[in-house]
Amino acid sequence: MKILTLLAFALPSLAQAQSGETLGKAVAEMERLDALRSTLAAAFAQSGAPANQKSFGEVCKPVGQSMQQGAATNGWTARQLATRFRNPANAPDPEAEAQLRRFQLDPLVRAVLLNTTMNGRPGVRYLRRITVESSCLRCHGNKATRPAFVVENYQQDRAYGFRVGDLRGVYSVFMPSTP
């Protein structure tokens, strides 16, 4: 309900920058991605399979690939961002970092819309919360129990020590005003 209130409030001020149809499409796409993430992680957790490079390729990688395909199809820029990242490519830019602090301070904030500029192009940025679920903890829980492939492949890993309900990061979608 809160997201609907936010969007209803934000749309009039964003009307010049982005059509409601495009924004609705981005919101629906991020909801689909988060449902995919949740479904794949839950199936992995229930399977009892070891957390290894293969399971990473079956759970996390498809979400990122799907996000990039959707972005390419629609002319958007999309990334998963976090302050406690595993891959430095997922470090937030200053604008996203400020919004991550906002999400951290208020767990009820589910999404944020911003009129902004990216790479010199005006547009709208939609940031949507990613919340840690119990199925995420095999790879993002206790530092000492992280899978070997994580320890070996991500020397500067910060994406551990989470608990269920914590803010894991955000999906960030930038939709330029002009194609």
C-alpha positions in Angstrom: 0.0 0.0 0.0 2.8 2.4 0.8 4.3 2.0 -2.7 1.0 3.0 -4.3 0.8 6.1 -2.1 4.4 7.0 -3.0 3.7 6.6 -6.7 0.5 8.5 -6.7 2.2 11.3 -4.9 5.3 11.3 -7.2 3.7 11.0 -10.6 2.4 14.5 -10.9 5.9 16.0 -10.3 7.5 13.4 -12.6 5.0 13.7 -15.5 7.4 15.8 -17.6 10.3 13.5 -17.1 8.7 10.1 -17.6 5.3 8.7 -18.6 3.3 6.8 -16.1 3.3 3.8 -18.5 7.1 3.6 -18.6 7.3 3.9 -14.8 4.6 1.3 -14.3 6.6 -1.0 -16.6 9.8 -0.5 -14.6 8.0 -1.1 -11.3 6.4 -4.3 -12.6 9.7 -5.5 -13.9 11.5 -4.9 -10.6 8.6 -6.7 -8.8 9.0 -9.6 -11.2 12.8 -9.7 -10.6 12.4 -9.7 -6.9 9.8 -12.5 -7.1 12.3 -14.5 -9.3 15.1 -13.9 -6.7 12.8 -15.0 -3.9 11.6 -18.1 -5.7 15.0 -19.2 -6.9 16.6 -18.7 -3.4 13.7 -20.6 -1.7 14.0 -23.5 -4.1 17.7 -23.6 -3.6 17.4 -23.5 0.2 14.8 -26.3 0.1 16.9 -28.5 -2.2 19.7 -28.9 0.3 22.2 -28.5 -2.5 25.6 -27.2 -1.6 26.2 -23.5 -1.9 28.8 -23.3 -4.6 29.6 -21.7 -7.9 27.0 -23.9 -9.7 24.2 -22.8 -7.3 25.2 -19.2 -7.7 24.7 -19.7 -11.4 21.2 -21.1 -10.8 20.1 -18.5 -8.2 21.7 -15.1 -8.3 23.1 -14.9 -11.8 19.7 -15.4 -13.6 18.3 -12.4 -11.7 21.1 -10.1 -12.8 20.9 -11.4 -16.4 17.1 -10.9 -16.5 17.6 -7.4 -15.1 20.1 -6.5 -17.9 17.9 -8.0 -20.6 14.9 -5.9 -19.4 17.0 -2.8 -19.3 18.4 -3.4 -22.8 15.0 -4.0 -24.2 13.5 -0.8 -22.7 16.5 1.6 -23.0 17.0 1.7 -19.3 20.1 1.5 -17.1 19.6 -1.1 -14.3 21.8 -2.3 -11.5 21.6 -4.0 -8.2 23.4 -1.8 -5.6 24.4 -2.2 -2.0 26.7 -0.6 0.5 27.6 -4.1 1.8 28.4 -5.5 -1.6 30.2 -8.7 -2.7 31.2 -7.5 -6.1 32.6 -3.9 -6.2 30.7 -3.3 -9.4 27.6 -3.2 -7.2 28.9 -0.3 -5.1 26.4 2.5 -5.0 26.9 5.9 -6.6 26.5 8.9 -4.2 22.8 9.4 -5.1 22.0 5.7 -4.5 24.1 5.7 -1.3 22.0 8.5 0.1 18.8 6.6 -0.7 20.2 3.4 0.8 20.6 5.3 4.0 17.0 6.4 3.8 15.9 2.7 3.3 18.1 1.7 6.2 16.6 4.3 8.5 13.0 3.5 7.6 12.2 -0.2 6.9 8.7 0.8 5.7 10.1 2.6 2.7 9.9 0.2 -0.2 10.7 2.3 -3.2 11.9 5.8 -4.1 11.5 7.9 -7.3 13.9 10.6 -8.2 14.1 13.2 -10.9 17.8 13.0 -11.8 20.5 13.1 -14.4 22.6 10.1 -15.4 25.5 10.5 -17.8 24.2 13.9 -18.8 20.7 12.6 -19.6 17.7 13.7 -17.6 15.2 11.1 -16.4 13.7 9.2 -13.6 15.4 6.8 -11.2 13.4 4.1 -9.4 15.0 2.4 -6.5 13.3 -0.6 -4.9 14.3 -2.3 -1.7 15.8 -5.8 -1.6 15.0 -7.5 1.7 17.0 -10.4 3.2 14.9 -13.6 3.4 15.9 -16.8 5.4 16.9 -18.4 2.1 19.5 -15.7 1.6 21.4 -16.6 4.7 23.4 -19.5 3.4 25.5 -17.1 1.4 24.8 -13.8 3.2 24.7 -14.9 6.9 27.6 -15.5 9.2 31.0 -14.5 7.8 32.6 -17.8 9.1 30.0 -20.0 7.3 30.2 -18.4 3.9 30.6 -20.9 1.0 34.2 -21.6 -0.1 33.6 -20.1 -3.6 32.6 -16.8 -2.0 35.6 -16.7 0.2 37.9 -17.6 -2.7 36.4 -15.4 -5.4 35.4 -12.3 -3.5 38.4 -11.2 -1.4 36.8 -7.9 -0.4 33.4 -9.4 0.3 31.1 -7.2 2.5 27.8 -9.0 1.8 27.6 -11.1 5.0 26.3 -10.8 8.6 22.7 -10.2 7.4 19.6 -11.3 9.3 16.1 -11.9 8.0 14.4 -8.6 7.3 17.6 -6.6 6.8 18.1 -4.3 3.9 20.3 -6.2 1.4 20.4 -3.5 -1.2 18.3 -2.0 -4.0 17.3 -2.5 -7.6 18.1 0.7 -9.4 16.5 1.6 -12.7 17.2 4.8 -14.6 14.7 5.7 -17.3 15.9 8.5 -19.6 13.3 11.2 -20.5 14.3 10.9 -24.1 15.2 7.8 -26.1 
